[in-house]
Amino acid sequence: MHHFHYRPPYLPPNFPTEYNRPMPPVEVTRFQGSAGTCIHLMEDGKKLLNKVHNDQSFAHELKDAAQNNDHTYVHSLIRSVGVQSALKTSYNPDAIRIDLHTGDERDCSELSIKLCW
């Protein structure tokens, strides 16, 4: 059996310095803003999760609408509990997935919730 050892490529002493310059300073403003956005998305998600968890008739209605592929009614049910975030839903025989986001394409913040039936 042969053992191969990785050897990094040889860089000559006069190799251009732009390839080994230090990374720029870490900037966290956008990162922290994204966390704040996700806190708001989580609050919306919590409203929905509490409603599904605590209200059997709501849970039944939401699952029935999803299984009937009634996209409009699924969204109106989710909105009825106070969810204001932009949302995208998908469902299959095993689960429903709700993606909450800001609706702003420049903002990458998103919260995904997957619930098994």
C-alpha positions in Angstrom: 0.0 0.0 0.0 1.3 3.4 -0.9 0.9 6.4 1.3 0.7 9.7 -0.5 1.4 12.9 1.4 0.0 16.2 0.3 2.7 18.7 -0.3 1.6 22.4 -0.8 2.9 23.9 -4.0 6.3 25.5 -3.8 6.1 29.3 -3.9 9.4 30.9 -5.0 10.7 33.7 -2.7 9.8 36.4 -5.2 6.2 35.2 -5.7 3.8 38.3 -6.0 2.6 39.5 -2.6 -1.1 40.0 -3.6 -1.5 36.2 -3.3 -0.4 36.1 0.3 -1.6 39.4 1.7 -3.6 39.3 5.0 -7.3 39.2 4.9 -9.2 42.4 5.3 -10.5 43.2 8.8 -13.6 41.4 9.9 -16.7 43.6 9.4 -19.8 42.4 11.3 -22.4 45.2 10.7 -24.3 43.2 8.0 -23.9 40.0 10.0 -25.4 41.6 13.1 -28.2 43.2 11.0 -29.0 39.8 9.5 -29.3 38.3 13.1 -31.7 41.1 14.0 -33.8 40.4 11.0 -33.9 36.7 11.8 -35.1 37.6 15.3 -38.2 39.2 13.7 -38.6 36.2 11.4 -38.4 33.9 14.4 -41.1 35.9 16.2 -43.4 35.4 13.2 -42.4 31.7 13.1 -43.2 31.3 16.8 -46.7 32.7 16.3 -47.4 30.1 13.7 -45.8 27.2 15.6 -47.8 28.1 18.8 -51.0 28.2 16.8 -50.4 24.8 15.2 -49.3 23.3 18.5 -52.2 24.7 20.6 -55.1 24.7 18.1 -56.1 21.3 16.7 -58.7 22.7 14.4 -56.3 25.2 12.9 -53.7 22.4 12.5 -56.3 20.3 10.7 -57.4 23.1 8.4 -53.8 24.0 7.5 -52.8 20.4 6.7 -56.1 19.8 4.8 -55.5 23.0 2.7 -51.9 21.9 2.0 -52.8 18.4 1.0 -55.5 19.8 -1.3 -52.8 22.1 -2.8 -54.8 25.2 -1.9 -51.8 27.5 -1.9 -53.9 30.7 -1.4 -55.8 29.3 1.6 -52.5 28.0 3.2 -51.1 31.5 3.0 -54.2 33.1 4.3 -54.3 30.7 7.3 -50.6 31.5 8.1 -51.4 35.2 7.8 -54.4 34.9 10.1 -52.1 34.2 13.0 -50.3 37.5 12.6 -47.4 36.4 10.4 -46.3 39.5 8.4 -43.0 38.3 6.9 -42.9 37.4 3.3 -43.2 33.7 2.9 -42.9 30.7 0.6 -44.5 27.4 1.3 -44.1 23.9 0.0 -45.6 20.6 1.0 -45.4 16.9 0.3 -47.0 13.8 1.8 -44.5 13.9 4.7 -44.1 17.6 5.7 -44.8 21.2 5.2 -42.0 23.7 4.8 -42.4 27.5 5.4 -39.6 29.8 4.5 -40.0 33.3 6.1 -37.9 36.2 4.7 -38.0 40.0 4.4 -39.2 40.1 0.8 -36.1 42.2 -0.1 -34.0 40.3 -2.7 -30.9 42.1 -1.4 -31.4 40.7 2.0 -30.2 37.1 2.4 -31.8 36.6 5.9 -34.2 33.7 5.9 -35.8 31.4 8.4 -37.0 27.9 7.3 -39.5 25.9 9.3 -40.2 22.2 8.5 -43.0 20.4 10.2 -43.7 16.7 9.6 -47.3 15.7 9.3 
